[in-house]
């Protein structure tokens, strides 16, 4: 997986870009991102819940937790199975909002997935969390789609 971190000199806001090739189809990848029965298998038990229509709310849940909603946002753009753009914030600090874009492109017998997480507020605490989380989640998603089994994303990184 290729990872880039860019800074916009004018605003000094991080732009995290992750690109990976997955042996799957755009429709299967779209389902993996949007269907709770799939997300829980590679996202450490978490689910993504929405109707995935522009303007709709979406939530990232850990169903086994006492306070299950971990991330909230709105669907800013939805073009199945090619592009999904979401706002992204902790329910405890919705003012620290950012944006995630999933771009899905068929390349021969595989799919190139580019995930861009940007539009962070200056001083955002979310940057550190997602910069550690996305590589784990996307690697697990790739493994899940190619082998049927996700990875342990909760390993202790020292």
N, C-alpha and C positions, 0 to 999 in steps of 0.2 A: 504494500500500500504506500502511496506517495502522499506526503503531508507537507504543506507549506504554511508558514505563518508570515503574513505581510502586514506592514503598517502603512497606513495612509499618512503621509507626512503632514498634510494640512490639519488633520484632526487627531493624529496619533491614536487611532482606534485599531485594534487588532482585526485581522481578517483571517480566519482559519479555513484552509481549503484541504480537503481529503479526497483523493481519487483512488479508486480501486476497480479492478476488472473481476467480474464474477461470472462463472459459467452458469448462466440462467437466462431467463427471458425477461423482457421489460414487465410483462404482466405478473410474473412470479415475484419479481423484485418489488413492484408496487404493492402486492399483497403482503409481502414480508414487512414492509414499512407501515402499512395501514390496518392490518388485521390483528386484533389482540391475540388470537390463537397462535399466530406466528411470532409476534414480537416477544411474548413471554418466553419463547424457547431460545432466544439468542440475546435478549436484553436483560438478563439476570432476573427473570421473573416479572418484569414490568410489561405493561400493555399501553398501547396508544389508542385512545378512544375518541372518535369523532364520526360525523357523516362525511367528512372530507370535502365539503362544498365550500366555495369561497365565502368568507364572512362567518363561517361556523366556528364555534369554539372547539378546542381540542385539549385533551388532558393526558398526561403521562402518569400512570397509576402503578403503585406497588400494592396489590390487593391484600397481601398478608400483613401490611403495616397498620397501626392504629390510625394514622393520618395518611391515607393512601395516595393522595394527589401530590406528586412530586414536581411536576412542571405543568404550566398552563400556557395557553396562547390562543391565537386565532389562525384560521386558514386564510392566508393572504392571496394565494394562487393555487389552483388545482387543475392540472391538465393530465389526467391518467392516460397512459402509464409513463409519462415523460417528465413531468415537473411538478414539484410540490414545494410551496413556500409557506413557512410558518413563523409566527412570532413565538418567542420563547422566554419564559420568566418563571421564577420561583413564586408559588402562591403566597409566600411570606414577604415577597418584595417585588410586586408586579411593576414597579417603576424601573427596575433594573432589567429592562426588556431588550432582547436581541432578536436576530432573524436567522433562520436556518433554511437553506435551499437545497433540495434534492433534485439533481438533474440525472436523468436516466437515458442512456443512448445505446442502441443496439450496435455492436461491433462484431461482425462475423457471427460466430456461435456463442458469443458472450455479451455481457452488458458492461459498459463503463458507467460507474456510479460516481458522481462528483457531489460531495456534500460541502457546502460553504456556510460557515457560521460567522456572521458579521453583524454590523450595526450595534455593537456594544456601546453602552453609555461609558463615558470617561470614568475610570475608577471602578468599573464593574467587577464584582466578586465572582461572576459567572464564568469569566474567561478561564480562570485556572481550573475550575471544575470540568468544563467541557473539553478543554485541551487535553486532559487526562482521559476523559470518558469516551470521546469519539473514536480514537484508535482501537480501544477495546471492543466497543459495540460494533463497529464496522467490520473488524476482523471476525468477530463471532457471527455476524450476519452472513459474511462470505462463507464461513465454515458450515453454517446451518443450511444455506441454500445449495451448497455443493455436496455435502455429506449427510444432511439430515440431522446433524447434531451441532449445537452451538458450543461456544467455549465458556470457561469459567471467567467471567469478567470481574469477579470480586476477589481475585487473587491479591495478596498483600504485596504491593509494589514498594520497595524500600529505596 
